[in-house]
Amino acid sequence: MYYAYKYRLKPSDALREELDRHRDICRQLYNHTLYRLNEYQDEHGELPSMTTLRSELPDLKKWWDDLSDVYSKVLQTVVERLFDTLKGLSKLKNKGYGVGQLEWKPPREFRSFTYSQSGFKLDKKGGQTVLSLSKLADIPIRLHRAIPDDATLKQVTLKKEPTGEWFATFGVELGREPPEPPENPETCVGIDVGILKYAHDTDGIAVGSLELSAERERLEREQRSLSRKQHGSNNYEEQRRRVAECHADLRRKRRDFLHKLSNYYAREYDLVAVEDLNVNGMLESPSNSRNTASAAWRTFLSLLEYKCKREGTHFVAVNPRGTTKECAACGVSTEKPLWVRDHSCPACGFEADRDVNAAWNILSRGLEAVGVGHSERTPVETALPTDTDSVSAKRVVEAGSPTPSRNEPRQRRVSRVG
């Protein structure tokens, strides 16, 4: 299993300058490699291989003195980075997207470089943990969580954020295999995501959306202030950093919420069924695209998928078509506009919140996909319209899960599979 562990670096001012120097050398090498790629294509009529351009690095060092100051593996990963970008563009082009030409990277757009396989290690010096980097320095690092003892460090990427902070992201490979999902899952849940409430599930929990209006207002104020500064001045640079800090604050709070919510579902259940949403298509819609982007549904589903794999939980993504219209009790489809928030079946009389009804349909389709049968209880038996707990996003962030606190009675209902 392969994971990424991200930590904050605490370099001194001198180390920051050295990190920036190495980053800029890598940026110049990236631009030179792009130039050589275009030149080779013009001469030979085809793109060179990655091995061809990597083999030129020793000759480059003979006249480019700064390259000798950077670890050789780092220089090789810069060339690999260019070819990985080309592969990504090629895939997009094959899918019908319009793809332009690669351009040279300015300093602000090239923010990271990578040590691969060797040249780095974690060490203890002077009573603190440091990241030792070959041909660079020993940089203090804040290990807020321990890396497992059986983990193998494969690579480390050093990145400078727009706020000016430096982070190290370790690529970690664990020797143990993920646990196998149970053949007959006992605790199952269907999750329907939304805007007004972030998630409704079949266990009667409605998780509120994360309130970030104050953070957005602060961001808008700082952006207006930035627009009044003279571009390139010291005041402009200081204000640009404030705007970057606002963006980072929004991103961290949202990721924290999504991590804790996905972790809860992955650990509490044997099977989790969700919608296989086409989020990119939703973002192209002219209506409500800002709220859709802010909800970060695709990020939530990606986090939930890998955490379910880690915990040995079935993760099932089902076709979302018709989950809101169909009745979870009898299957009759009923048209209802978006502003109608309740489901009332004209055939069987079942009434519920439309998102709860959709969650039950998602769970049913998930159970069918896994082939383990249907839930013994029906939506009508659970009386979900009058037995739904609403949980604020603030509780998820503070407590780490959408469950009631220890002082509150926990009334969890379990889905049994026949």
C-alpha positions as CSV (number, residue, x, y, z in Angstrom):
1,M,0.0,0.0,0.0
2,Y,1.3,3.5,-0.9
3,Y,0.5,6.6,1.1
4,A,1.5,10.2,1.3
5,Y,2.5,11.8,4.6
6,K,2.8,15.6,4.6
7,Y,4.7,17.6,7.2
8,R,5.6,21.2,7.7
9,L,9.3,22.2,7.4
10,K,10.8,24.9,9.7
11,P,13.8,26.2,7.8
12,S,15.8,29.3,8.8
13,D,16.1,32.3,6.5
14,A,19.4,31.0,5.2
15,L,17.9,27.6,4.5
16,R,14.9,29.2,2.8
17,E,17.3,31.0,0.4
18,E,19.1,27.7,-0.3
19,L,15.8,25.9,-0.9
20,D,14.7,28.6,-3.3
21,R,18.0,28.4,-5.2
22,H,17.7,24.6,-5.7
23,R,14.1,25.1,-6.7
24,D,15.1,27.7,-9.3
25,I,17.9,25.5,-10.7
26,C,15.3,22.7,-11.2
27,R,13.0,25.2,-12.9
28,Q,15.7,26.3,-15.3
29,L,16.5,22.6,-16.1
30,Y,12.8,22.0,-16.8
31,N,12.8,24.8,-19.2
32,H,16.0,23.7,-20.9
33,T,14.7,20.2,-21.2
34,L,11.5,21.5,-22.8
35,Y,13.7,23.5,-25.3
36,R,15.8,20.4,-26.1
37,L,12.6,18.3,-26.6
38,N,11.2,20.8,-29.1
39,E,14.6,21.1,-30.8
40,Y,15.0,17.3,-31.1
41,Q,11.4,17.0,-32.5
42,D,12.2,19.6,-35.2
43,E,15.4,17.8,-36.2
44,H,14.2,14.2,-36.1
45,G,10.4,14.6,-36.6
46,E,9.6,12.7,-33.4
47,L,9.8,13.2,-29.7
48,P,12.9,11.9,-27.9
49,S,12.7,9.3,-25.2
50,M,13.1,10.2,-21.5
51,T,16.3,8.2,-21.4
52,T,17.8,10.3,-24.2
53,L,17.3,13.5,-22.4
54,R,18.4,12.1,-19.1
55,S,21.6,10.9,-20.6
56,E,22.5,14.6,-21.5
57,L,22.6,15.6,-17.8
58,P,26.3,14.6,-17.3
59,D,27.4,16.8,-20.3
60,L,25.3,19.7,-19.1
61,K,27.1,19.8,-15.8
62,K,30.4,20.4,-17.6
63,W,29.3,24.0,-18.6
64,W,26.4,24.5,-16.2
65,D,28.1,24.8,-12.8
66,D,24.9,25.2,-10.8
67,L,23.7,21.7,-11.8
68,S,26.5,20.1,-9.8
69,D,25.1,21.7,-6.6
70,V,21.9,19.7,-6.9
71,Y,21.6,16.0,-6.1
72,S,21.6,13.9,-9.3
73,K,18.4,12.0,-8.5
74,V,16.6,15.4,-8.2
75,L,17.8,16.4,-11.7
76,Q,16.5,13.1,-13.1
77,T,13.1,13.6,-11.6
78,V,12.8,17.0,-13.3
79,V,13.1,15.3,-16.7
80,E,10.6,12.7,-15.6
81,R,8.2,15.4,-14.5
82,L,8.2,16.9,-18.0
83,F,7.4,13.5,-19.6
84,D,4.7,12.8,-17.0
85,T,3.1,16.1,-18.0
86,L,3.2,15.1,-21.7
87,K,1.5,11.8,-20.9
88,G,-1.2,13.6,-19.0
89,L,-1.8,16.0,-21.9
90,S,-1.9,13.1,-24.4
91,K,-4.6,11.4,-22.4
92,L,-6.7,14.5,-22.3
93,K,-6.2,14.9,-26.1
94,N,-7.4,11.4,-26.7
95,K,-10.5,12.1,-24.7
96,G,-11.3,15.0,-27.0
97,Y,-10.1,18.0,-25.0
98,G,-8.3,20.9,-26.6
99,V,-4.6,20.7,-25.6
100,G,-2.1,23.5,-26.3
101,Q,1.7,23.6,-26.2
102,L,3.8,23.4,-23.1
103,E,5.3,26.7,-22.1
104,W,8.4,27.6,-20.0
105,K,7.8,27.8,-16.3
106,P,8.1,31.2,-14.6
107,P,9.5,31.2,-11.0
108,R,6.0,31.4,-9.4
109,E,4.6,28.4,-11.2
110,F,7.5,25.9,-10.4
111,R,7.2,25.3,-6.7
112,S,8.5,21.8,-5.9
113,F,11.3,19.3,-6.5
114,T,11.6,15.7,-5.5
115,Y,14.2,13.4,-4.0
116,S,13.5,9.9,-5.3
117,Q,14.8,6.6,-3.9
118,S,17.9,8.1,-2.2
119,G,19.5,11.3,-1.0
120,F,17.2,11.9,2.0
121,K,16.5,10.5,5.5
122,L,14.9,11.5,8.8
123,D,17.4,12.0,11.6
124,K,17.6,13.3,15.2
125,K,20.1,16.1,15.7
126,G,20.3,18.5,18.6
127,G,17.1,17.1,20.2
128,Q,14.9,17.7,17.2
129,T,13.9,15.8,14.1
130,V,15.5,17.0,10.9
131,L,15.2,16.0,7.2
132,S,18.7,15.4,5.9
133,L,18.9,16.2,2.2
134,S,22.0,15.4,0.1
135,K,23.8,18.5,-1.3
136,L,21.4,20.7,0.5
137,A,21.1,20.8,4.3
138,D,19.5,19.4,7.5
139,I,16.1,21.0,7.7
140,P,14.0,20.9,11.0
141,I,10.7,19.2,10.4
142,R,7.5,19.0,12.5
143,L,6.4,15.4,12.6
144,H,2.9,15.9,13.9
145,R,2.2,12.2,13.3
146,A,4.5,9.2,13.3
147,I,5.4,7.3,10.2
148,P,4.7,3.6,10.7
149,D,7.7,1.5,11.7
150,D,7.2,-1.0,8.8
151,A,7.0,1.8,6.2
152,T,9.6,2.3,3.5
153,L,10.3,5.8,2.4
154,K,10.3,5.9,-1.4
155,Q,10.6,9.6,-2.1
156,V,10.1,13.1,-0.6
157,T,8.8,16.1,-2.4
158,L,9.6,19.6,-1.1
159,K,7.1,22.3,-2.0
160,K,6.9,26.0,-1.4
161,E,3.3,27.1,-0.9
162,P,2.1,30.5,-2.1
163,T,2.1,31.6,1.5
164,G,5.9,31.1,1.6
165,E,5.7,28.0,3.8
166,W,7.7,24.9,2.9
167,F,6.3,21.4,3.2
168,A,7.7,17.9,2.8
169,T,5.5,15.1,1.4
170,F,6.8,11.6,1.9
171,G,5.8,8.8,-0.5
172,V,5.5,5.8,1.9
173,E,5.1,2.2,1.0
174,L,3.7,-0.2,3.6
175,G,4.7,-3.9,3.5
176,R,1.3,-5.1,4.7
177,E,-1.6,-5.7,2.3
178,P,-5.0,-4.1,2.8
179,P,-7.5,-6.3,4.6
180,E,-10.0,-8.1,2.4
181,P,-13.6,-6.8,2.6
182,P,-16.0,-9.1,4.5
183,E,-18.0,-11.6,2.3
184,N,-21.2,-10.8,4.2
185,P,-21.1,-7.2,5.4
186,E,-23.4,-6.6,8.4
187,T,-23.2,-2.9,8.8
188,C,-24.1,-1.1,5.6
189,V,-24.8,2.5,4.7
190,G,-25.9,4.5,1.7
191,I,-24.7,8.1,1.4
192,D,-26.3,10.9,-0.7
193,V,-24.3,14.1,-0.9
194,G,-25.9,17.6,-1.3
195,I,-25.6,21.3,-0.9
196,L,-28.0,22.2,1.9
197,K,-26.9,19.2,3.9
198,Y,-23.5,17.8,3.0
199,A,-24.6,14.2,3.4
200,H,-27.6,12.1,4.3
201,D,-27.2,8.5,5.1
202,T,-29.5,5.5,5.7
203,D,-28.6,5.4,9.4
204,G,-30.6,8.6,9.9
205,I,-27.7,11.0,10.1
206,A,-27.7,14.3,8.2
207,V,-24.3,16.1,8.2
208,G,-24.5,19.8,7.7
209,S,-22.3,21.6,5.2
210,L,-19.2,23.3,6.4
211,E,-19.8,27.0,7.1
212,L,-17.1,29.0,5.5
213,S,-18.9,32.3,4.7
214,A,-16.7,34.3,7.2
215,E,-13.5,32.9,5.5
216,R,-14.8,33.8,2.0
217,E,-15.7,37.3,3.1
218,R,-12.2,37.8,4.4
219,L,-10.7,36.4,1.2
220,E,-12.8,38.9,-0.9
221,R,-11.7,41.8,1.3
222,E,-8.1,40.9,0.9
223,Q,-8.5,40.4,-2.9
224,R,-10.1,43.8,-3.3
225,S,-7.1,45.3,-1.3
226,L,-4.7,43.5,-3.6
227,S,-6.3,44.9,-6.7
228,R,-5.5,48.4,-5.4
229,K,-1.8,47.7,-4.9
230,Q,0.9,48.5,-7.6
231,H,1.9,45.3,-9.2
232,G,5.5,44.3,-8.3
233,S,5.8,46.6,-5.3
234,N,6.6,45.5,-1.7
235,N,3.1,46.3,-0.6
236,Y,1.7,44.2,-3.5
237,E,3.9,41.2,-2.5
238,E,2.8,41.5,1.2
239,Q,-0.8,41.7,0.2
240,R,-0.5,38.8,-2.2
241,R,0.8,36.6,0.6
242,R,-2.2,37.6,2.7
243,V,-4.5,36.5,-0.1
244,A,-2.6,33.2,-0.4
245,E,-3.0,32.7,3.4
246,C,-6.8,33.1,3.0
247,H,-6.9,30.5,0.3
248,A,-4.8,28.1,2.4
249,D,-7.1,28.6,5.4
250,L,-10.1,27.7,3.3
251,R,-8.4,24.7,1.8
252,R,-7.2,23.3,5.1
253,K,-10.6,23.6,6.9
254,R,-12.3,21.9,4.0
255,R,-9.8,19.1,3.8
256,D,-9.9,18.6,7.6
257,F,-13.7,18.2,7.4
258,L,-13.6,15.8,4.5
259,H,-10.9,13.7,6.1
260,K,-12.8,13.3,9.3
261,L,-16.1,12.5,7.7
262,S,-14.7,10.0,5.3
263,N,-12.6,8.4,8.1
264,Y,-15.8,7.9,10.1
265,Y,-17.7,6.1,7.4
266,A,-14.7,3.9,6.4
267,R,-14.2,2.7,10.0
268,E,-17.8,2.4,11.2
269,Y,-19.3,0.3,8.4
270,D,-18.6,-2.9,6.4
271,L,-20.1,-1.5,3.2
272,V,-20.4,2.1,2.0
273,A,-22.5,2.9,-1.1
274,V,-22.2,6.3,-2.8
275,E,-23.1,8.0,-6.1
276,D,-20.6,7.9,-9.0
277,L,-21.0,11.6,-9.6
278,N,-19.7,13.4,-12.8
279,V,-18.5,16.4,-10.9
280,N,-16.7,17.9,-13.9
281,G,-19.9,17.9,-15.8
282,M,-21.7,19.6,-12.9
283,L,-19.0,22.3,-12.8
284,E,-19.6,23.2,-16.4
285,S,-23.2,24.0,-15.6
286,P,-23.8,27.8,-15.4
287,S,-26.0,27.4,-12.3
288,N,-24.7,26.7,-8.8
289,S,-21.2,25.8,-9.9
290,R,-19.6,27.8,-7.1
291,N,-21.4,25.7,-4.4
292,T,-20.7,22.5,-6.3
293,A,-16.9,23.3,-6.4
294,S,-17.0,24.3,-2.7
295,A,-18.6,21.1,-1.7
296,A,-15.6,19.1,-3.1
297,W,-17.6,16.0,-3.7
298,R,-15.0,14.3,-5.9
299,T,-12.4,14.9,-3.2
300,F,-14.7,13.4,-0.5
301,L,-15.4,10.3,-2.7
302,S,-11.7,9.8,-3.4
303,L,-10.7,10.1,0.3
304,L,-13.6,7.7,1.2
305,E,-12.5,5.2,-1.4
306,Y,-8.9,4.8,-0.3
307,K,-9.8,4.8,3.4
308,C,-12.3,2.1,2.8
309,K,-9.6,0.1,1.1
310,R,-7.3,0.7,4.0
311,E,-9.9,-0.4,6.6
312,G,-11.2,-3.4,4.6
313,T,-14.6,-1.9,3.8
314,H,-16.6,-2.4,0.7
315,F,-16.7,0.8,-1.4
316,V,-19.4,0.8,-4.1
317,A,-20.0,3.7,-6.5
318,V,-23.4,3.3,-8.2
319,N,-25.1,5.0,-11.1
320,P,-26.8,8.1,-9.6
321,R,-29.5,8.3,-12.3
322,G,-33.0,8.2,-10.9
323,T,-32.0,7.8,-7.2
324,T,-34.0,10.9,-6.2
325,K,-37.0,10.1,-8.3
326,E,-37.5,6.4,-7.4
327,C,-39.4,5.5,-4.3
328,A,-37.1,3.5,-1.9
329,A,-40.1,1.5,-0.7
330,C,-41.8,0.4,-3.9
331,G,-39.6,1.6,-6.8
332,V,-42.1,3.8,-8.5
333,S,-40.5,6.8,-10.2
334,T,-42.0,10.3,-9.4
335,E,-40.9,13.6,-11.0
336,K,-40.1,16.4,-8.6
337,P,-38.3,19.7,-9.2
338,L,-35.2,20.7,-7.2
339,W,-37.1,23.0,-4.9
340,V,-39.3,20.1,-3.6
341,R,-37.3,18.7,-0.7
342,D,-39.7,15.9,0.4
343,H,-40.5,12.6,-1.2
344,S,-44.1,11.5,-1.2
345,C,-44.9,8.3,-3.2
346,P,-48.3,8.4,-4.9
347,A,-48.2,4.6,-5.2
348,C,-47.4,3.3,-1.7
349,G,-47.7,6.5,0.4
350,F,-44.1,6.4,1.7
351,E,-42.9,9.9,2.8
352,A,-39.4,11.0,3.6
353,D,-36.8,13.7,2.9
354,R,-35.8,13.4,-0.8
355,D,-32.1,13.0,0.1
356,V,-32.9,10.2,2.6
357,N,-35.0,8.5,0.0
358,A,-32.0,8.8,-2.4
359,A,-29.6,7.4,0.2
360,W,-31.8,4.3,0.5
361,N,-31.9,3.8,-3.3
362,I,-28.1,4.2,-3.4
363,L,-27.7,1.5,-0.7
364,S,-30.0,-0.9,-2.5
365,R,-28.0,-0.5,-5.8
366,G,-24.8,-0.9,-3.9
367,L,-25.9,-4.2,-2.3
368,E,-27.0,-5.5,-5.7
369,A,-23.6,-4.6,-7.2
370,V,-21.8,-6.5,-4.5
371,G,-24.2,-9.4,-4.8
372,V,-25.0,-9.8,-1.1
373,G,-28.7,-9.3,-1.2
374,H,-30.9,-6.6,0.2
375,S,-31.2,-5.0,3.6
376,E,-33.7,-6.8,5.9
377,R,-35.2,-3.5,7.0
378,T,-37.1,-1.2,4.6
379,P,-37.3,2.6,4.7
380,V,-40.9,2.4,5.9
381,E,-39.9,0.3,8.9
382,T,-37.2,2.8,10.1
383,A,-39.5,5.8,10.0
384,L,-36.7,8.0,8.8
385,P,-38.8,11.1,8.3
386,T,-39.3,11.4,12.1
387,D,-36.0,9.8,13.2
388,T,-33.2,11.7,11.5
389,D,-30.4,13.2,13.5
390,S,-29.0,16.4,12.2
391,V,-25.3,16.9,12.9
392,S,-23.5,20.2,12.2
393,A,-20.2,20.2,10.3
394,K,-18.7,22.0,13.3
395,R,-19.2,18.8,15.4
396,V,-17.5,16.7,12.7
397,V,-14.5,19.1,12.7
398,E,-14.2,19.3,16.5
399,A,-15.0,15.7,17.4
400,G,-13.6,14.0,14.4
401,S,-16.8,12.2,13.4
402,P,-20.5,12.9,13.0
403,T,-21.5,10.8,16.0
404,P,-23.0,12.3,19.1
405,S,-20.5,13.1,21.9
406,R,-19.8,10.7,24.8
407,N,-22.2,12.6,27.0
408,E,-25.1,12.2,24.6
409,P,-26.9,8.9,24.0
410,R,-25.9,7.2,20.8
411,Q,-28.8,5.6,18.9
412,R,-27.2,3.8,16.0
413,R,-29.3,1.7,13.7
414,V,-27.6,-1.2,12.0
415,S,-28.4,-2.5,8.5
416,R,-28.4,-6.3,8.5
417,V,-27.9,-8.1,5.2
418,G,-29.6,-11.4,4.5
